[in-house]
Amino acid sequence: MTATTDVDLNQVKAFVRVMDAGSFTAAARALRLPTSSVSRRVSALEKALRVRLVQRGTRKLVLTEVGRLYFEQARTALGRLADANAAVIDMSQEVAGPIRFTAGGDNTGLIATLIAEFIGRYPKVQVEVVLTPRRVDLVGEGFDLALRAGPLVDSSLIVRRLGRRDLALFASPSYLRRAGRPRSVGELSGHRFVLCGEPPQRHELRLTGPGGVESLKIDGPLVVHEYGFAADTIAAGVGIGLIPEAYFGFMAKRRRSAHRELVRLLPDHSIPGTDLSLVSPPTAYEPARVGLLRDFLAEQMQTLLRRDLESAVPTREGPPR
C-alpha cells in the first residue's frame, strides 16, 4: 500500500487554500469551517503522506521543500479538476455534439421521423445516420448507438430491449374495390401481394390466428425490402402487403395521410415478428447526448410496440362486400 492511499481530497483542498490564503484563519473563513477543522485536515494530510508540508511559525507559514513541490502540483491538479467539473456542467446544460447511429434499412420513414423530432428538441446535436443491412462493428467503426432486429450475438454490448415487431396485412380501398376484400386466410388465395422479405419466406405467408398457424403461397408484381416503401405501394393500390403494426400506427398518425386510408385485413391474424433492441458499445464514459437519444428512441418505440393497432388509429371497415 502506498502512502497516498488514505489521502482525502478535502484535506488537499484545505492545504492548498491555507497556503493561498496565507493563514489557517483566512482559509477557514473562505471554506466556512472552524480554524481547528482546517488545521486538523492539514495535519491529517501530512500524516497520510508521512512528510512535513508546512512549518507553522508564530507569524507566518513556511513551506518545506517537499511541501512546495506538493503545493504546486496539487494546486494545478485541483485547477484541472475544477475545469473538468465546469466542462461537464456546461455539457449537461446544453446538449451538443456528434452522435453516430446505425440501423437496418427496413424502417427508414419511422427512423427519419424520430431522428427529426430528436434534433428538434436538441438543435445543436449532429446525428450521423447509417442505414445498412450489414451488422456493423460498433466499437471498431466508431458508432455510439444501433437499432437491431433479431437475436443479439455480441454479449459485450449494452442492450436496451424494446419489444417485438409484429406484422399485419393491409390493403388500400382502391385495391379492395377492384379485387374484393378477403375475410379468411383461404380467400387471400389469388390476390396480388407486395412481397417484402428474403426468398423463400416472401413467397409463403404464415399467419398466426385463433386456429393456430395457417400457411398460404402468395405472389405479386413487386418485391421490396423496406416497409415505408411497401406501405406507399400498398396505399397506391398495387396489392395486399405486410407492414409492422407499430410502423403503420406511427406513420398513419404522424406523417402520411395516404396511410390512414389503409385497411387492416384479418385483424385476428398476424405474423410474430422479430425482437427490436437498442445497443451501444461498452464504455467507461458515455456522452449525455447519446443517452438522451437512446432514451428518446426507446420511449417512442416501446410505446409503439406495446400499443394495440385499433387504439393507435381508427379502424376502417373498408368497402362493402
The 8 nearest C-alpha neighbors of each residue, nearest first, counted from 0:
[[1, 2, 4, 3, 5, 47, 48, 6],
 [2, 0, 3, 4, 5, 48, 47, 6],
 [1, 3, 48, 4, 47, 0, 49, 5],
 [4, 2, 6, 1, 5, 48, 47, 0],
 [3, 5, 2, 1, 6, 0, 47, 7],
 [4, 6, 3, 47, 7, 2, 48, 44],
 [7, 5, 3, 4, 47, 44, 8, 10],
 [6, 8, 10, 9, 5, 11, 44, 40],
 [7, 9, 11, 10, 12, 6, 13, 77],
 [10, 8, 12, 7, 11, 13, 40, 14],
 [9, 11, 40, 13, 7, 8, 12, 44],
 [10, 12, 8, 14, 9, 13, 15, 7],
 [13, 11, 9, 15, 10, 14, 16, 8],
 [12, 14, 10, 16, 11, 15, 17, 9],
 [15, 13, 17, 11, 41, 16, 12, 10],
 [14, 16, 12, 18, 17, 13, 19, 74],
 [15, 17, 19, 13, 14, 18, 26, 20],
 [18, 16, 26, 14, 20, 23, 15, 22],
 [17, 19, 21, 15, 20, 16, 14, 22],
 [20, 18, 16, 17, 21, 15, 26, 22],
 [21, 19, 17, 18, 26, 22, 25, 16],
 [20, 22, 18, 19, 17, 60, 25, 23],
 [23, 21, 24, 25, 17, 20, 26, 18],
 [22, 24, 26, 17, 25, 27, 34, 38],
 [23, 25, 27, 22, 26, 34, 28, 17],
 [26, 24, 28, 22, 27, 23, 20, 29],
 [25, 27, 17, 29, 23, 28, 24, 16],
 [28, 26, 32, 30, 34, 24, 25, 29],
 [27, 29, 31, 25, 26, 30, 24, 32],
 [30, 28, 26, 27, 31, 25, 32, 16],
 [29, 31, 27, 32, 28, 26, 13, 16],
 [32, 30, 28, 29, 27, 33, 26, 34],
 [31, 33, 27, 30, 34, 36, 28, 37],
 [34, 32, 36, 35, 27, 37, 31, 28],
 [35, 33, 27, 37, 36, 24, 23, 38],
 [34, 36, 38, 33, 37, 39, 32, 23],
 [37, 35, 39, 33, 38, 34, 40, 32],
 [38, 36, 40, 34, 39, 35, 27, 13],
 [37, 39, 35, 41, 36, 40, 42, 34],
 [38, 40, 42, 36, 37, 41, 43, 35],
 [41, 39, 10, 43, 37, 42, 38, 44],
 [40, 42, 44, 38, 43, 14, 39, 10],
 [41, 43, 39, 45, 44, 40, 46, 38],
 [42, 44, 46, 40, 41, 45, 39, 47],
 [45, 43, 41, 47, 46, 42, 10, 48],
 [46, 44, 48, 42, 50, 43, 47, 49],
 [45, 47, 49, 43, 44, 48, 42, 50],
 [48, 46, 44, 45, 49, 6, 5, 2],
 [47, 49, 45, 2, 50, 46, 3, 44],
 [50, 48, 46, 47, 45, 2, 51, 44],
 [49, 51, 45, 48, 52, 46, 65, 47],
 [52, 50, 45, 53, 63, 66, 49, 54],
 [53, 51, 66, 63, 62, 50, 45, 65],
 [52, 54, 62, 63, 61, 51, 66, 55],
 [55, 53, 61, 60, 62, 56, 63, 52],
 [56, 54, 60, 53, 61, 57, 59, 58],
 [55, 57, 59, 58, 60, 54, 61, 53],
 [58, 56, 59, 55, 60, 54, 61, 22],
 [57, 59, 56, 60, 55, 22, 61, 21],
 [60, 58, 56, 57, 61, 55, 22, 21],
 [59, 61, 55, 56, 54, 53, 62, 21],
 [62, 60, 54, 53, 63, 59, 55, 56],
 [63, 61, 53, 66, 67, 52, 54, 64],
 [62, 64, 66, 52, 65, 53, 67, 61],
 [63, 65, 67, 66, 62, 68, 52, 69],
 [64, 66, 68, 67, 63, 69, 52, 51],
 [67, 65, 52, 63, 69, 62, 64, 68],
 [66, 68, 70, 64, 69, 65, 62, 63],
 [69, 67, 65, 71, 66, 70, 72, 64],
 [68, 70, 66, 72, 67, 71, 73, 65],
 [71, 69, 67, 73, 68, 72, 66, 74],
 [72, 70, 74, 68, 69, 73, 67, 75],
 [71, 73, 75, 69, 74, 70, 76, 68],
 [72, 74, 76, 70, 75, 71, 69, 77],
 [73, 75, 77, 71, 76, 72, 70, 78],
 [76, 74, 78, 72, 73, 77, 71, 79],
 [75, 77, 73, 79, 78, 74, 72, 80],
 [78, 76, 80, 74, 79, 75, 73, 81],
 [79, 77, 75, 81, 76, 80, 74, 82],
 [78, 80, 82, 76, 81, 77, 83, 75],
 [79, 81, 77, 83, 78, 82, 84, 76],
 [80, 82, 78, 84, 79, 83, 77, 85],
 [81, 83, 79, 85, 80, 84, 86, 78],
 [84, 82, 80, 86, 85, 81, 79, 87],
 [85, 83, 81, 87, 86, 82, 80, 88],
 [84, 86, 82, 88, 83, 87, 89, 81],
 [85, 87, 89, 83, 88, 84, 82, 90],
 [88, 86, 90, 84, 89, 85, 91, 83],
 [87, 89, 85, 91, 90, 86, 92, 84],
 [90, 88, 86, 92, 87, 91, 85, 93],
 [91, 89, 87, 93, 92, 88, 94, 86],
 [92, 90, 88, 89, 93, 87, 94, 287],
 [91, 93, 89, 90, 88, 94, 87, 95],
 [94, 92, 90, 91, 95, 89, 123, 121],
 [93, 95, 90, 288, 91, 121, 92, 124],
 [96, 94, 124, 123, 93, 288, 97, 90],
 [95, 97, 124, 125, 123, 98, 94, 288],
 [96, 98, 125, 126, 124, 99, 95, 127],
 [99, 97, 126, 127, 125, 143, 100, 289],
 [98, 100, 127, 142, 143, 126, 128, 144],
 [101, 99, 144, 128, 145, 127, 142, 143],
 [100, 102, 129, 145, 128, 130, 146, 144],
 [103, 101, 146, 130, 145, 147, 131, 104],
 [104, 102, 132, 131, 130, 105, 147, 101],
 [103, 105, 130, 131, 107, 106, 132, 225],
 [104, 106, 225, 226, 103, 107, 224, 227],
 [107, 105, 109, 108, 226, 104, 227, 225],
 [106, 108, 110, 109, 104, 111, 105, 227],
 [109, 107, 111, 110, 106, 227, 112, 250],
 [108, 110, 112, 111, 106, 107, 113, 246],
 [111, 109, 107, 113, 112, 108, 114, 106],
 [112, 110, 108, 114, 109, 113, 107, 115],
 [111, 113, 115, 109, 110, 114, 108, 116],
 [112, 114, 116, 110, 115, 111, 117, 109],
 [113, 115, 117, 111, 116, 112, 110, 118],
 [116, 114, 112, 118, 113, 117, 111, 119],
 [115, 117, 119, 113, 114, 118, 112, 120],
 [118, 116, 114, 120, 119, 115, 113, 121],
 [119, 117, 121, 122, 115, 120, 116, 114],
 [120, 118, 116, 117, 122, 121, 115, 114],
 [119, 121, 117, 118, 122, 116, 115, 123],
 [122, 120, 118, 123, 119, 124, 117, 94],
 [121, 123, 118, 124, 119, 120, 95, 125],
 [124, 122, 95, 121, 125, 96, 94, 118],
 [123, 125, 95, 96, 122, 121, 97, 126],
 [124, 126, 97, 96, 98, 123, 127, 95],
 [127, 125, 98, 97, 99, 128, 124, 100],
 [126, 128, 99, 100, 98, 125, 129, 97],
 [129, 127, 100, 101, 126, 99, 130, 102],
 [128, 130, 101, 131, 100, 102, 127, 99],
 [131, 129, 102, 104, 103, 101, 128, 132],
 [130, 132, 103, 133, 104, 129, 102, 101],
 [133, 131, 103, 104, 134, 130, 102, 105],
 [134, 132, 131, 135, 103, 130, 102, 136],
 [135, 133, 132, 136, 131, 103, 147, 102],
 [134, 136, 133, 137, 140, 101, 131, 139],
 [135, 137, 139, 138, 140, 134, 142, 141],
 [138, 136, 142, 140, 141, 139, 135, 280],
 [139, 137, 141, 140, 136, 280, 142, 143],
 [138, 140, 136, 141, 137, 142, 135, 280],
 [141, 139, 137, 138, 136, 142, 135, 143],
 [140, 142, 138, 139, 137, 143, 99, 136],
 [143, 141, 137, 99, 144, 140, 100, 138],
 [142, 144, 99, 279, 100, 98, 141, 280],
 [145, 143, 279, 100, 278, 142, 101, 99],
 [146, 144, 101, 278, 100, 277, 102, 147],
 [145, 147, 277, 102, 276, 101, 278, 148],
 [148, 146, 276, 275, 145, 277, 102, 149],
 [147, 149, 275, 274, 273, 276, 150, 146],
 [148, 150, 273, 274, 275, 151, 147, 276],
 [151, 149, 152, 148, 274, 273, 147, 275],
 [150, 152, 153, 149, 154, 147, 148, 276],
 [151, 153, 154, 150, 155, 156, 149, 134],
 [154, 152, 155, 151, 156, 157, 150, 136],
 [153, 155, 156, 152, 151, 157, 158, 281],
 [154, 156, 153, 157, 281, 280, 152, 158],
 [157, 155, 280, 154, 279, 281, 158, 153],
 [156, 158, 279, 278, 280, 281, 155, 159],
 [157, 159, 278, 277, 156, 160, 276, 279],
 [158, 160, 277, 276, 278, 161, 157, 297],
 [161, 159, 276, 162, 158, 277, 275, 274],
 [162, 160, 301, 276, 275, 297, 159, 300],
 [163, 161, 274, 275, 304, 160, 301, 164],
 [162, 164, 274, 273, 275, 272, 165, 304],
 [163, 165, 272, 273, 243, 274, 304, 166],
 [166, 164, 272, 271, 243, 270, 163, 244],
 [167, 165, 243, 270, 242, 269, 244, 241],
 [168, 166, 269, 241, 242, 244, 243, 270],
 [167, 169, 241, 264, 240, 263, 242, 239],
 [170, 168, 263, 262, 264, 240, 239, 261],
 [171, 169, 239, 262, 261, 233, 238, 240],
 [170, 172, 261, 234, 174, 173, 236, 262],
 [173, 171, 175, 174, 176, 317, 318, 170],
 [174, 172, 176, 171, 175, 236, 177, 235],
 [175, 173, 236, 177, 171, 176, 172, 178],
 [176, 174, 179, 172, 178, 180, 177, 173],
 [175, 177, 173, 174, 179, 178, 172, 318],
 [178, 176, 174, 175, 179, 173, 172, 180],
 [177, 179, 175, 176, 174, 180, 190, 173],
 [180, 178, 175, 176, 177, 181, 320, 174],
 [179, 181, 175, 182, 178, 320, 176, 318],
 [182, 180, 186, 187, 183, 179, 264, 184],
 [183, 181, 180, 265, 186, 184, 264, 187],
 [184, 182, 186, 185, 181, 265, 187, 264],
 [185, 183, 187, 186, 182, 213, 181, 188],
 [184, 186, 183, 187, 188, 215, 181, 182],
 [185, 187, 181, 183, 188, 184, 182, 189],
 [188, 186, 185, 184, 190, 181, 189, 183],
 [187, 189, 186, 190, 185, 217, 215, 216],
 [188, 190, 187, 191, 217, 186, 218, 192],
 [191, 189, 188, 187, 192, 178, 239, 238],
 [192, 190, 219, 238, 218, 239, 189, 193],
 [193, 191, 219, 239, 238, 240, 194, 218],
 [192, 194, 240, 221, 238, 219, 239, 222],
 [195, 193, 222, 201, 192, 221, 223, 219],
 [194, 196, 223, 224, 222, 201, 193, 197],
 [197, 195, 201, 224, 194, 200, 198, 223],
 [196, 198, 201, 200, 199, 195, 224, 202],
 [199, 197, 200, 201, 196, 202, 203, 195],
 [198, 200, 201, 202, 197, 203, 196, 204],
 [201, 199, 198, 203, 202, 197, 196, 204],
 [200, 202, 196, 198, 199, 203, 194, 197],
 [203, 201, 217, 200, 199, 216, 218, 204],
 [204, 202, 216, 200, 201, 215, 217, 205],
 [203, 205, 215, 214, 206, 216, 217, 202],
 [206, 204, 214, 213, 212, 203, 215, 207],
 [205, 207, 270, 213, 269, 212, 268, 204],
 [208, 206, 212, 268, 211, 269, 270, 213],
 [207, 209, 268, 211, 210, 267, 212, 206],
 [210, 208, 211, 267, 207, 268, 212, 213],
 [211, 209, 208, 212, 207, 213, 268, 267],
 [212, 210, 208, 207, 209, 213, 206, 268],
 [211, 213, 207, 206, 205, 208, 214, 210],
 [214, 212, 206, 205, 207, 211, 215, 184],
 [215, 213, 205, 204, 206, 212, 203, 216],
 [214, 216, 204, 203, 217, 205, 213, 188],
 [215, 217, 203, 202, 204, 214, 218, 188],
 [218, 216, 202, 203, 215, 204, 192, 219],
 [219, 217, 192, 202, 191, 216, 194, 220],
 [218, 220, 192, 191, 221, 193, 194, 217],
 [219, 221, 193, 222, 192, 191, 218, 237],
 [222, 220, 193, 219, 194, 223, 192, 237],
 [221, 223, 194, 195, 193, 220, 224, 219],
 [224, 222, 195, 225, 194, 229, 221, 196],
 [223, 225, 195, 196, 105, 226, 222, 229],
 [226, 224, 105, 228, 227, 223, 106, 229],
 [225, 227, 229, 228, 105, 106, 230, 242],
 [226, 228, 230, 229, 225, 108, 106, 231],
 [227, 229, 231, 226, 230, 225, 232, 223],
 [230, 228, 226, 232, 227, 231, 233, 225],
 [229, 231, 233, 227, 228, 232, 226, 234],
 [232, 230, 228, 234, 229, 233, 235, 227],
 [231, 233, 235, 229, 234, 230, 237, 228],
 [232, 234, 230, 236, 235, 237, 231, 238],
 [233, 235, 171, 231, 232, 236, 230, 257],
 [236, 234, 232, 233, 237, 231, 171, 173],
 [235, 237, 174, 233, 234, 238, 171, 173],
 [238, 236, 233, 232, 235, 193, 174, 239],
 [237, 239, 192, 191, 236, 193, 233, 174],
 [240, 238, 192, 170, 169, 193, 191, 233],
 [241, 239, 193, 169, 192, 168, 233, 238],
 [240, 242, 168, 167, 166, 169, 243, 195],
 [243, 241, 166, 167, 226, 244, 240, 247],
 [242, 244, 166, 246, 245, 165, 167, 164],
 [245, 243, 247, 246, 166, 167, 308, 242],
 [244, 246, 303, 248, 304, 243, 247, 249],
 [247, 245, 243, 249, 244, 248, 250, 109],
 [246, 248, 244, 250, 249, 245, 251, 243],
 [249, 247, 245, 251, 246, 311, 250, 312],
 [248, 250, 246, 252, 247, 251, 253, 245],
 [249, 251, 254, 253, 247, 252, 248, 255],
 [252, 250, 259, 258, 248, 249, 255, 247],
 [251, 253, 249, 250, 248, 254, 312, 259],
 [254, 252, 250, 251, 249, 255, 256, 248],
 [255, 253, 250, 251, 252, 256, 249, 112],
 [254, 256, 257, 258, 251, 250, 253, 259],
 [255, 257, 259, 258, 251, 254, 260, 252],
 [258, 256, 255, 259, 260, 234, 261, 251],
 [259, 257, 251, 260, 261, 256, 255, 234],
 [258, 260, 251, 256, 257, 261, 255, 252],
 [261, 259, 258, 257, 262, 171, 172, 256],
 [262, 260, 171, 258, 259, 170, 169, 234],
 [261, 263, 170, 169, 171, 315, 317, 264],
 [262, 264, 169, 168, 266, 261, 265, 170],
 [265, 263, 168, 169, 266, 262, 170, 181],
 [264, 266, 267, 268, 182, 183, 263, 168],
 [267, 265, 268, 264, 263, 269, 167, 168],
 [268, 266, 265, 208, 269, 209, 207, 264],
 [269, 267, 208, 207, 266, 265, 206, 270],
 [270, 268, 167, 206, 207, 166, 271, 208],
 [269, 271, 166, 206, 165, 207, 272, 167],
 [272, 270, 165, 269, 166, 273, 164, 207],
 [271, 273, 165, 164, 270, 163, 166, 274],
 [272, 274, 149, 163, 164, 148, 275, 271],
 [273, 275, 163, 149, 148, 162, 164, 276],
 [274, 276, 148, 161, 162, 147, 163, 160],
 [277, 275, 160, 161, 147, 159, 146, 278],
 [276, 278, 146, 159, 145, 158, 147, 160],
 [279, 277, 158, 145, 157, 144, 156, 159],
 [278, 280, 144, 157, 156, 143, 145, 281],
 [279, 281, 156, 138, 157, 137, 282, 143],
 [282, 280, 156, 157, 279, 155, 283, 138],
 [281, 283, 284, 280, 285, 279, 157, 138],
 [282, 284, 285, 281, 280, 286, 157, 279],
 [285, 283, 282, 286, 281, 287, 289, 280],
 [284, 286, 287, 282, 289, 283, 290, 288],
 [287, 285, 288, 289, 284, 290, 90, 291],
 [286, 288, 290, 289, 291, 285, 91, 94],
 [287, 289, 291, 286, 290, 94, 292, 95],
 [290, 288, 292, 291, 287, 286, 293, 98],
 [289, 291, 293, 287, 292, 288, 294, 286],
 [290, 292, 288, 294, 289, 293, 295, 287],
 [293, 291, 295, 289, 294, 290, 296, 288],
 [292, 294, 290, 296, 291, 295, 297, 289],
 [295, 293, 297, 291, 292, 296, 298, 290],
 [294, 296, 292, 298, 293, 297, 291, 299],
 [297, 295, 299, 293, 298, 294, 300, 292],
 [298, 296, 294, 300, 295, 299, 301, 293],
 [299, 297, 295, 301, 296, 300, 294, 302],
 [298, 300, 296, 302, 297, 301, 295, 303],
 [299, 301, 303, 297, 302, 298, 296, 304],
 [302, 300, 304, 161, 303, 298, 299, 297],
 [301, 303, 305, 300, 299, 304, 306, 298],
 [304, 302, 300, 245, 306, 301, 305, 299],
 [303, 305, 301, 245, 302, 306, 300, 162],
 [306, 304, 302, 303, 301, 307, 162, 245],
 [305, 307, 303, 304, 302, 308, 311, 310],
 [306, 308, 310, 309, 311, 305, 304, 244],
 [307, 309, 311, 310, 244, 306, 248, 312],
 [310, 308, 311, 307, 312, 314, 313, 306],
 [309, 311, 308, 307, 312, 306, 313, 314],
 [312, 310, 308, 309, 248, 307, 306, 313],
 [311, 313, 310, 309, 248, 314, 308, 252],
 [314, 312, 309, 315, 311, 310, 259, 308],
 [313, 315, 309, 312, 316, 262, 263, 308],
 [316, 314, 317, 262, 313, 263, 260, 261],
 [315, 317, 314, 318, 262, 319, 263, 264],
 [316, 318, 315, 262, 172, 319, 175, 180],
 [317, 319, 320, 176, 172, 316, 175, 180],
 [320, 318, 317, 316, 180, 176, 179, 175],
 [319, 318, 180, 179, 176, 317, 181, 175]]
